[in-house]
Amino acid sequence: MTDTDRIDISPLAERPSFVPRLGEIVETWPAFVPHEPVANALLGLVPETFPDCCVVATDGDRVVARGLSVPFDASADGREEMPSQGWDRVLVWAFQDLRRDRPATIAGALEITVDTEYLGLGLSHRMPAAMRAAVADRGHAVLPAAVRPNAKHLEPHVSMADYVLRQRDDGLPTDPWLRVHVKAGGTIERIAPASMTVSASPAQWHQWTGVPVDHDGDIEVPGALVPVHCNLAHDHAVYVEPNVWVRHTTSTPTT
C-alpha cells in the first residue's frame, strides 16, 4: 500500500466524529489570518453547520487534510456566483441564507488545508475532486473556489491581475496552487480584489508578524499576498487580500 492509498477522503457528513478534530492539522497559514473578523466569527462553524459540503482526509485515525465549502443563494438581489469580496462575502451569505431558510443555488469552496507532513503526496490534487463530488451530491453543478495563490506572497508588489496571467511553456499557470486547480479542470474566471480584510493597529501587526510597522505607506509582512497599508496618524494598518476565482464544474474529471 502506497502513502496515497492509505489516505481516505470522505464527506464530513459521513464521518461526523472528525468535525471537532479538523483543527489538529499542522498548518502554515500566515499569522495574521486568524485575526480576519469574518473568519474569526464564522469559519470554525462551517464543518458542523455544512458537513455535506466539506471533506476530510485521514490516515488511520489522524486528520491530514480538510476541504471546506458552503452553500449559498447566488440568485438573490445584489448577489453573484463570484463576488468581488470573494471569500468573506460567500461565507457571510451562507450563514445569512441558513438563518433565513433561503435555499442554496450553488456552493463556494473556501479552503483546502493539507497537514505539512503530508505535502507532496498528491492530496492537493485529490481534495478538489472530493469537494466537487461532495457538492455534486447536494445537487450543485458548479463549485467556484476563492483561491489564494500560494507563491504570490513572494511578489507582493505585483498586481494579482498581472500575476494570474503568468504561464509556463505548457500553458499552465506558473503559480503552483492555481496550476493544481487548472489541472483539476478549473478555469480562472476573475480576481476577487477584496476577498478578505484584516485591520488592526501597527502595534498589533508587529506583535502578530514580528515586522516593525513603523512608517506610513506599504509594508511587506510574511505570507501577505500584497503589502499592508499603514497610517500612523490614524493608528491603523489595513491588509486587503485579493484572491482568484476559479470555476469548477462538478462533472469535470480530475486530470
KAMOWO-V818280 format. One line per field, one symbol per residue. ss: DSSP state (H for helix, E for strand, L for the rest). phi: phi as a letter, one per 20 degrees, with the letter a starting at -180 (. if undefined). burial: 1 if it has 24 or more other C-alpha atoms within 12 Angstrom, else 0. A space follows every 50 residues. Layout:
ss->???
phi->???
burial->???
This chain:
ss->LLLLLLEEEEEHHHLHHHHHHHHHLLLLLLLLHHHLHHHHHHHHHHHHHL HHHLEEEEELLEEEEEEEEEEELLLLLLLLLLLLLHHHHHHHHHHHHHHH LLLLLEEEEEEEEELHHHLLLLHHHHHHHHHHHHHHHLLLLEEEEEELLL LHHHHLLLLHHHHLLLELLLLLELLHHHHHHHHLLLEEEEEEEEEEEEEE LHHHHHHHHLLLLLLLEEELLLLLLLLEEEELLLLEEEEEEEEEEEEEEL LLLLL
phi->.egffeedccgffecffegfdffffedcfgfegfefffffecffefgfec ffddccdcdmeefdaccdccebeeefgmdbfcffegffffffggfffffe lefedacdeeaccdggfdfndnffeffgfffffffffeneeccfceedge dfffcfeeffffffffcefenegffffffgfffeofcfdaedfcfbccca fgffffffdmefdcbfoececgnffcfeddcffelbccddeeccededdf eeffd
burial->00000011111110100110110010000001101101100110111111 11111111100111111111111100000011111111111111100000 00011111111111100100001111111111111101011111111111 11100100010011000000011111111111111111111111111111 11011100100011000011111111111100000111111111111111 01010
